[in-house]
Amino acid sequence: MKIENDIKNGVEALIDVAKKSYEKWSNGGSTIRSEMYERYCDRIKYNPGSKYIKIVSGGGVHSFVVNTDKDKKFKRGDILKAASYNAPARNFARGNVLDGSLENVHWTGVA
């Protein structure tokens, strides 16, 4: 599934914030922690779909990003918490990748 450059750049910024959050959390300077950080960075990816872009980390879902203008409740770029592996929590947005509101993004997911 193709995604437009503006939302792709926003999703990549979200992933960068998650990586920085992990680096800050794991900042211990040991070789083991460095290896853990590298493994985290290698495993966090995104999978675009028709409605959502799923951000995955290892075997779990980090978050979802709305990838359509046709959602009645959310706007394109809104960041949603994961409710399950295949569905976001649709109660409220945790930020938006297009306007740069990424303060709720952490390495474990979104708050």
DSSP file (Angstrom, degrees, kcal/mol; ACC not computed):
  #  RESIDUE AA STRUCTURE BP1 BP2  ACC     N-H-->O    O-->H-N    N-H-->O    O-->H-N    TCO  KAPPA ALPHA  PHI   PSI    X-CA   Y-CA   Z-CA
    1    1 A M              0   0    0      0, 0.0     2,-0.3     0, 0.0    49,-0.0   0.000 360.0 360.0 360.0 131.1    0.0    0.0    0.0
    2    2 A K        -     0   0    0     48,-0.0     2,-0.4    46,-0.0    47,-0.0  -0.603 360.0-164.7 -84.4 141.3    1.4    3.4   -1.0
    3    3 A I        -     0   0    0     -2,-0.3     2,-0.0    45,-0.0    64,-0.0  -0.953  25.9-105.7-124.1 150.0    1.5    6.3    1.4
    4    4 A E     >  -     0   0    0     -2,-0.4     4,-2.3     1,-0.1     3,-0.2  -0.326  30.2-113.9 -72.4 154.6    2.0   10.0    0.6
    5    5 A N  H  > S+     0   0    0      1,-0.2     4,-2.9     2,-0.2     5,-0.2   0.852 111.1  56.0 -59.3 -39.8    5.3   11.6    1.5
    6    6 A D  H  > S+     0   0    0      1,-0.2     4,-1.6     2,-0.2    -1,-0.2   0.921 113.8  39.3 -63.6 -43.0    4.0   14.0    4.1
    7    7 A I  H  > S+     0   0    0     -3,-0.2     4,-2.5     2,-0.2    -1,-0.2   0.850 114.0  55.4 -75.0 -32.9    2.5   11.2    6.2
    8    8 A K  H  X S+     0   0    0     -4,-2.3     4,-2.4     2,-0.2    -2,-0.2   0.933 108.6  48.1 -61.8 -45.7    5.5    8.9    5.5
    9    9 A N  H  X S+     0   0    0     -4,-2.9     4,-1.8     1,-0.2    -1,-0.2   0.884 111.8  50.4 -62.1 -38.7    7.8   11.6    6.9
   10   10 A G  H  X S+     0   0    0     -4,-1.6     4,-2.2    -5,-0.2    -2,-0.2   0.898 110.0  49.2 -66.1 -40.9    5.5   12.1    9.9
   11   11 A V  H  X S+     0   0    0     -4,-2.5     4,-2.3     1,-0.2    -2,-0.2   0.900 110.5  50.9 -65.4 -40.6    5.5    8.3   10.6
   12   12 A E  H  X S+     0   0    0     -4,-2.4     4,-2.0     1,-0.2    -1,-0.2   0.855 109.0  51.5 -65.7 -33.8    9.3    8.2   10.3
   13   13 A A  H  X S+     0   0    0     -4,-1.8     4,-2.2     2,-0.2    -2,-0.2   0.894 108.0  52.3 -67.0 -40.2    9.4   11.2   12.8
   14   14 A L  H  X S+     0   0    0     -4,-2.2     4,-2.2     1,-0.2    -2,-0.2   0.921 109.8  48.7 -59.5 -44.8    7.2    9.2   15.2
   15   15 A I  H  X S+     0   0    0     -4,-2.3     4,-2.4     1,-0.2    -1,-0.2   0.886 109.1  53.1 -64.4 -39.0    9.6    6.2   14.9
   16   16 A D  H  X S+     0   0    0     -4,-2.0     4,-2.4     2,-0.2    -1,-0.2   0.901 108.4  50.0 -62.7 -40.3   12.6    8.5   15.6
   17   17 A V  H  X S+     0   0    0     -4,-2.2     4,-2.3     2,-0.2    -2,-0.2   0.910 110.5  50.2 -64.6 -41.6   10.9    9.8   18.8
   18   18 A A  H  X S+     0   0    0     -4,-2.2     4,-2.2     2,-0.2    -2,-0.2   0.904 110.6  49.8 -62.2 -41.4   10.2    6.2   19.9
   19   19 A K  H  X S+     0   0    0     -4,-2.4     4,-2.6     2,-0.2    -2,-0.2   0.912 110.9  48.9 -63.9 -42.5   13.9    5.3   19.3
   20   20 A K  H  X S+     0   0    0     -4,-2.4     4,-2.5     1,-0.2    -1,-0.2   0.879 109.6  52.9 -64.7 -37.2   15.1    8.4   21.3
   21   21 A S  H  X S+     0   0    0     -4,-2.3     4,-2.3     2,-0.2    -1,-0.2   0.905 110.9  46.7 -62.9 -42.1   12.7    7.4   24.1
   22   22 A Y  H  X S+     0   0    0     -4,-2.2     4,-2.7     2,-0.2    -2,-0.2   0.911 111.2  51.6 -66.3 -42.1   14.2    3.9   24.1
   23   23 A E  H  < S+     0   0    0     -4,-2.6     4,-0.3     1,-0.2    -2,-0.2   0.916 111.6  47.0 -61.4 -43.2   17.7    5.3   24.1
   24   24 A K  H >< S+     0   0    0     -4,-2.5     3,-0.8     1,-0.2    -1,-0.2   0.915 114.1  47.7 -64.1 -43.5   17.0    7.6   27.0
   25   25 A W  H 3< S+     0   0    0     -4,-2.3    -2,-0.2     1,-0.2    -1,-0.2   0.893 117.9  40.5 -64.1 -40.6   15.3    4.7   29.0
   26   26 A S  T 3< S+     0   0    0     -4,-2.7     2,-1.2    -5,-0.1     3,-0.4   0.290  77.4 136.6 -94.6  10.5   18.2    2.3   28.3
   27   27 A N    <   +     0   0    0     -3,-0.8    -3,-0.1    -4,-0.3    -4,-0.1  -0.410  22.8 117.6 -66.0  97.2   21.0    4.8   28.8
   28   28 A G  S    S-     0   0    0     -2,-1.2    -1,-0.2     2,-0.2     3,-0.1   0.422  70.7-129.1-136.2 -13.0   23.4    2.8   30.8
   29   29 A G        +     0   0    0     -3,-0.4    -2,-0.1     1,-0.2     2,-0.1   0.398  61.2 133.3  79.3  -4.4   26.4    2.7   28.5
   30   30 A S     >  -     0   0    0      1,-0.1     4,-2.0     4,-0.0    -1,-0.2  -0.398  66.9-119.9 -79.4 159.4   26.8   -1.1   28.8
   31   31 A T  H  > S+     0   0    0      1,-0.2     4,-2.3     2,-0.2     5,-0.2   0.879 113.8  55.0 -62.4 -39.3   27.4   -3.3   25.7
   32   32 A I  H  > S+     0   0    0      1,-0.2     4,-2.3     2,-0.2    -1,-0.2   0.928 108.8  46.6 -62.7 -45.3   24.2   -5.2   26.5
   33   33 A R  H  > S+     0   0    0      2,-0.2     4,-2.4     1,-0.2    -1,-0.2   0.874 110.5  53.0 -66.2 -36.1   22.1   -2.1   26.6
   34   34 A S  H  X S+     0   0    0     -4,-2.0     4,-2.3     2,-0.2    -1,-0.2   0.906 110.1  48.2 -63.4 -41.1   23.7   -0.9   23.3
   35   35 A E  H  X S+     0   0    0     -4,-2.3     4,-2.3     2,-0.2    -2,-0.2   0.887 110.4  51.6 -65.8 -38.9   22.8   -4.2   21.7
   36   36 A M  H  X S+     0   0    0     -4,-2.3     4,-2.5     2,-0.2    -2,-0.2   0.912 109.8  49.7 -63.6 -42.2   19.3   -3.9   23.0
   37   37 A Y  H  X S+     0   0    0     -4,-2.4     4,-2.5     2,-0.2    -2,-0.2   0.926 111.1  48.6 -62.4 -45.7   19.0   -0.4   21.5
   38   38 A E  H  X S+     0   0    0     -4,-2.3     4,-2.0     1,-0.2    -1,-0.2   0.895 111.6  49.8 -61.4 -40.6   20.3   -1.6   18.2
   39   39 A R  H  X S+     0   0    0     -4,-2.3     4,-1.5     2,-0.2    -1,-0.2   0.908 110.4  50.2 -65.5 -41.9   17.8   -4.5   18.2
   40   40 A Y  H  X S+     0   0    0     -4,-2.5     4,-1.6     1,-0.2     3,-0.3   0.938 110.9  49.3 -60.2 -46.7   14.9   -2.2   19.1
   41   41 A C  H  < S+     0   0    0     -4,-2.5    -1,-0.2     1,-0.2    -2,-0.2   0.866 111.2  49.9 -61.9 -37.1   15.9    0.2   16.2
   42   42 A D  H  < S+     0   0    0     -4,-2.0    -1,-0.2     1,-0.2    -2,-0.2   0.793 113.6  46.1 -70.7 -27.7   16.1   -2.8   13.8
   43   43 A R  H  < S+     0   0    0     -4,-1.5    15,-0.6    -3,-0.3     2,-0.6   0.687  85.3  93.4 -94.0 -19.6   12.6   -4.1   14.8
   44   44 A I  E  <  +A   57   0A   0     -4,-1.6     2,-0.2    13,-0.2    13,-0.2  -0.665  54.5 146.4 -82.1 120.5   10.5   -1.0   14.8
   45   45 A K  E     -A   56   0A   0     11,-2.6    11,-2.2    -2,-0.6     2,-0.4  -0.799  40.0-122.6-140.0 174.8    8.8   -0.7   11.4
   46   46 A Y  E     -A   55   0A   0     -2,-0.2     9,-0.2     9,-0.2     7,-0.0  -0.985   9.6-161.0-130.7 147.3    5.6    0.5    9.8
   47   47 A N  E     -A   54   0A   0      7,-2.8     7,-2.5    -2,-0.4     2,-0.2  -0.947  18.7-143.4-125.1 106.8    3.0   -1.4    7.7
   48   48 A P  E     +A   53   0A   0      0, 0.0     5,-0.2     0, 0.0     2,-0.2  -0.470  23.1 174.4 -74.4 140.0    0.7    0.8    5.6
   49   49 A G        -     0   0    0      3,-1.6     0, 0.0    -2,-0.2     0, 0.0  -0.707  47.1 -93.4-127.8-176.5   -2.9   -0.2    5.1
   50   50 A S  S    S+     0   0    0     -2,-0.2     3,-0.1     1,-0.1    -1,-0.0   0.858 121.3  17.2 -72.0 -34.4   -5.9    1.5    3.5
   51   51 A K  S    S+     0   0    0      1,-0.3    16,-3.5    15,-0.1     2,-0.3   0.771 130.5  22.6-104.2 -36.3   -7.2    3.0    6.8
   52   52 A Y  E     - B   0  66A   0     14,-0.3    -3,-1.6    15,-0.2     2,-0.6  -0.929  59.2-135.7-135.0 153.6   -4.3    2.9    9.2
   53   53 A I  E     -AB  48  65A   0     12,-2.7    12,-2.0    -2,-0.3     2,-0.5  -0.966  30.6-145.6-104.3 120.1   -0.5    2.6    9.2
   54   54 A K  E     -AB  47  64A   0     -7,-2.5    -7,-2.8    -2,-0.6     2,-0.6  -0.767   4.5-153.5 -91.9 125.7    0.4    0.1   11.8
   55   55 A I  E     -AB  46  63A   0      8,-3.0     7,-3.0    -2,-0.5     8,-1.3  -0.887  19.6-171.3 -97.3 119.4    3.7    0.8   13.8
   56   56 A V  E     -AB  45  61A   0    -11,-2.2   -11,-2.6    -2,-0.6     2,-0.4  -0.868  15.1-170.8-115.7 146.8    5.1   -2.6   15.0
   57   57 A S  E >   -AB  44  60A   0      3,-2.6     3,-1.9    -2,-0.4     2,-0.4  -0.941  65.0 -45.3-137.1 112.7    8.0   -3.2   17.3
   58   58 A G  T 3  S-     0   0    0    -15,-0.6   -13,-0.1    -2,-0.4    -2,-0.0  -0.523 123.8 -21.7  65.0-123.6    9.2   -6.7   17.7
   59   59 A G  T 3  S+     0   0    0     -2,-0.4    -1,-0.3    -3,-0.1     2,-0.2   0.371 126.1  68.8 -99.5   4.1    6.2   -8.9   18.0
   60   60 A G  E <  S-B   57   0A   0     -3,-1.9    -3,-2.6    25,-0.0     2,-0.5  -0.694  81.8-103.1-121.9 172.3    3.7   -6.2   19.2
   61   61 A V  E     -B   56   0A   0     -5,-0.2    -5,-0.3    -2,-0.2    21,-0.2  -0.831  22.1-173.0 -97.3 128.6    2.0   -3.2   18.0
   62   62 A H  E     -     0   0A   0     -7,-3.0    48,-0.6    -2,-0.5    20,-0.5   0.912  61.9 -48.8 -81.3 -50.3    3.3    0.2   19.0
   63   63 A S  E     -B   55   0A   0     -8,-1.3    -8,-3.0    18,-0.2    -1,-0.3  -0.962  47.8-112.5-171.2 177.3    0.5    2.4   17.6
   64   64 A F  E     -BC  54  80A   0     16,-2.6    16,-3.3    -2,-0.3     2,-0.4  -0.957  15.9-154.4-128.0 149.0   -1.6    3.2   14.6
   65   65 A V  E     -BC  53  79A   0    -12,-2.0   -12,-2.7    -2,-0.3    14,-0.2  -0.995  28.1-115.5-123.9 129.6   -1.7    6.3   12.4
   66   66 A V  E     -B   52   0A   0     12,-2.5    11,-2.5    -2,-0.4   -14,-0.3  -0.451  29.8-175.2 -65.8 127.9   -4.9    7.3   10.5
   67   67 A N        +     0   0    0    -16,-3.5     2,-0.3    -2,-0.2   -15,-0.2  -0.104  54.0  67.6-119.0  33.1   -4.1    7.0    6.8
   68   68 A T        -     0   0    0    -17,-0.3     3,-0.3     1,-0.1   -17,-0.1  -0.989  61.3-146.0-149.0 155.0   -7.4    8.3    5.3
   69   69 A D  S    S+     0   0    0     -2,-0.3    -1,-0.1     1,-0.2   -18,-0.0   0.398  92.6  75.7 -95.1  -0.3   -9.4   11.5    5.0
   70   70 A K        +     0   0    0      5,-0.1     2,-0.4   -19,-0.0    -1,-0.2   0.236  61.3 117.1-100.1  12.9  -12.6    9.5    5.1
   71   71 A D        -     0   0    0     -3,-0.3     5,-0.1     3,-0.3    -5,-0.0  -0.686  55.8-149.8 -81.8 132.1  -12.7    8.7    8.9
   72   72 A K  S    S+     0   0    0     -2,-0.4    -1,-0.1     1,-0.2     3,-0.1   0.754  92.2  30.7 -74.1 -24.4  -15.7   10.3   10.6
   73   73 A K  S    S+     0   0    0      1,-0.1     2,-0.3     2,-0.0    -1,-0.2   0.773 118.2  43.1-104.8 -33.1  -14.0   10.7   13.9
   74   74 A F        -     0   0    0     18,-0.1    -3,-0.3     4,-0.1     2,-0.3  -0.794  68.5-130.2-120.4 157.1  -10.3   11.3   13.2
   75   75 A K    >   -     0   0    0     -2,-0.3     3,-2.1     1,-0.1    -9,-0.2  -0.677  45.2 -79.0-101.5 161.1   -8.2   13.3   10.7
   76   76 A R  T 3  S+     0   0    0      1,-0.3    -9,-0.2    -2,-0.3    22,-0.2  -0.314 117.6  27.4 -59.0 134.0   -5.4   11.9    8.6
   77   77 A G  T 3  S+     0   0    0    -11,-2.5    20,-2.7     1,-0.3    -1,-0.3   0.243  82.1 144.4  97.0 -12.0   -2.2   11.7   10.6
   78   78 A D  B <   -D   96   0B   0     -3,-2.1   -12,-2.5    18,-0.3     2,-0.5  -0.353  46.7-132.2 -62.3 139.5   -3.9   11.1   14.0
   79   79 A I  E     -C   65   0A   0     16,-2.6    15,-3.4   -14,-0.2    16,-0.5  -0.826  24.7-168.7 -96.6 127.5   -2.0    8.8   16.3
   80   80 A L  E     -C   64   0A   0    -16,-3.3   -16,-2.6    -2,-0.5    13,-0.1  -0.923  21.3-119.3-119.6 142.7   -4.1    6.1   18.0
   81   81 A K        -     0   0    0     11,-0.4     8,-3.6    -2,-0.4     2,-0.4  -0.423  38.5-103.8 -70.7 150.8   -3.2    3.7   20.8
   82   82 A A  B     -F   88   0C   0    -20,-0.5     3,-0.1     6,-0.3    -1,-0.1  -0.655  32.8-179.9 -79.9 130.4   -3.3    0.0   19.9
   83   83 A A  S    S-     0   0    0      4,-2.3     2,-0.3    -2,-0.4    -1,-0.2   0.753  75.9 -15.8 -92.9 -33.9   -6.4   -1.8   21.3
   84   84 A S  S    S-     0   0    0      3,-2.2    -1,-0.3     1,-0.0     3,-0.3  -0.864  85.3 -80.9-152.3-176.3   -5.3   -5.1   19.9
   85   85 A Y  S    S+     0   0    0     -2,-0.3    -3,-0.0     1,-0.2    -1,-0.0   0.845 129.2  29.3 -64.2 -32.2   -2.8   -6.4   17.3
   86   86 A N  S    S+     0   0    0      1,-0.1    -1,-0.2   -25,-0.0   -32,-0.0   0.407 117.9  54.0-109.6   1.4   -5.2   -5.5   14.4
   87   87 A A        -     0   0    0     -3,-0.3    -4,-2.3   -23,-0.0    -3,-2.2  -0.996  65.9-135.8-143.1 140.9   -7.3   -2.6   15.8
   88   88 A P  B     -F   82   0C   0      0, 0.0     2,-0.6     0, 0.0    -6,-0.3  -0.507  33.2-104.4 -85.7 160.3   -6.6    0.8   17.3
   89   89 A A        -     0   0    0     -8,-3.6    -8,-0.4    -2,-0.2     3,-0.3  -0.773  32.7-163.5 -79.0 122.0   -8.4    2.3   20.3
   90   90 A R        +     0   0    0     -2,-0.6     3,-0.1     1,-0.2    -1,-0.1  -0.016  59.8 100.7-102.6  29.9  -10.8    4.8   18.8
   91   91 A N  S    S-     0   0    0      1,-0.3     2,-0.3     0, 0.0    -1,-0.2   0.938  95.1 -24.3 -79.8 -47.9  -11.6    6.8   21.9
   92   92 A F        -     0   0    0     -3,-0.3   -11,-0.4   -11,-0.1    -1,-0.3  -0.982  67.1 -97.8-160.6 157.0   -9.3    9.8   21.2
   93   93 A A        -     0   0    0     -2,-0.3   -13,-0.2    -3,-0.1     3,-0.1  -0.499  17.5-154.7 -77.2 145.5   -6.1   10.7   19.3
   94   94 A R        -     0   0    0    -15,-3.4    10,-0.4     1,-0.3     2,-0.3   0.322  69.3 -48.8 -99.7   5.0   -2.8   10.8   21.1
   95   95 A G        -     0   0    0    -16,-0.5   -16,-2.6     8,-0.1     2,-0.3  -0.934  58.8 -99.1 152.4-171.6   -1.3   13.3   18.7
   96   96 A N  B  >> -DE  78 101B   0      5,-1.0     5,-1.3    -2,-0.3     4,-0.6  -0.967   7.7-151.8-148.2 128.9   -0.8   13.9   15.0
   97   97 A V  T  45S+     0   0    0    -20,-2.7   -19,-0.1    -2,-0.3   -20,-0.1   0.731  96.3  57.9 -72.7 -21.6    2.2   13.1   12.8
   98   98 A L  T  45S+     0   0    0      1,-0.2    -1,-0.2   -22,-0.2   -21,-0.1   0.801 112.3  37.5 -81.0 -28.9    1.4   15.8   10.3
   99   99 A D  T  45S-     0   0    0     -3,-0.3    -1,-0.2   -22,-0.1    -2,-0.2   0.405 111.4-116.4-102.3   3.1    1.4   18.7   12.8
  100  100 A G  T  <5 +     0   0    0     -4,-0.6     2,-1.7     1,-0.2    -3,-0.2   0.616  61.8 148.5  79.2  12.7    4.3   17.3   14.8
  101  101 A S  B   < +E   96   0B   0     -5,-1.3    -5,-1.0     1,-0.2    -1,-0.2  -0.615  13.9 139.8 -83.2  87.4    2.4   16.7   18.1
  102  102 A L    >   +     0   0    0     -2,-1.7     3,-1.8    -7,-0.2    -1,-0.2   0.115  22.8 115.6-116.0  17.6    4.4   13.7   19.2
  103  103 A E  T 3  S+     0   0    0      1,-0.3    -1,-0.1    -3,-0.1    -8,-0.1   0.703  75.5  55.2 -66.3 -19.4    4.8   14.4   23.0
  104  104 A N  T 3  S+     0   0    0    -10,-0.4     7,-2.2    -3,-0.2     2,-0.5   0.341  83.2 108.8 -93.8   6.5    2.7   11.3   23.9
  105  105 A V  E <   +G  110   0D   0     -3,-1.8     2,-0.3     5,-0.2     5,-0.2  -0.737  41.1 166.0 -89.1 127.6    5.0    8.9   21.9
  106  106 A H  E >   -G  109   0D   0      3,-3.0     3,-0.9    -2,-0.5   -88,-0.1  -0.817  51.5-101.2-130.2 170.4    7.2    6.6   24.0
  107  107 A W  T 3  S+     0   0    0     -2,-0.3     3,-0.1     1,-0.2   -89,-0.1   0.784 122.4  51.2 -67.6 -24.4    9.2    3.5   23.1
  108  108 A T  T 3  S-     0   0    0      1,-0.2     2,-0.3   -87,-0.0    -1,-0.2   0.620 126.7 -80.8 -85.8 -13.9    6.5    1.3   24.6
  109  109 A G  E <   -G  106   0D   0     -3,-0.9    -3,-3.0   -28,-0.0     2,-0.4  -0.989  65.4 -42.7 147.4-153.7    3.6    3.0   22.6
  110  110 A V  E      G  105   0D   0    -48,-0.6    -5,-0.2    -2,-0.3   -28,-0.1  -0.904 360.0 360.0-116.6 145.4    1.6    6.1   23.0
  111  111 A A              0   0    0     -7,-2.2    -6,-0.1    -2,-0.4    -1,-0.1   0.412 360.0 360.0 -97.6 360.0    0.0    7.4   26.1
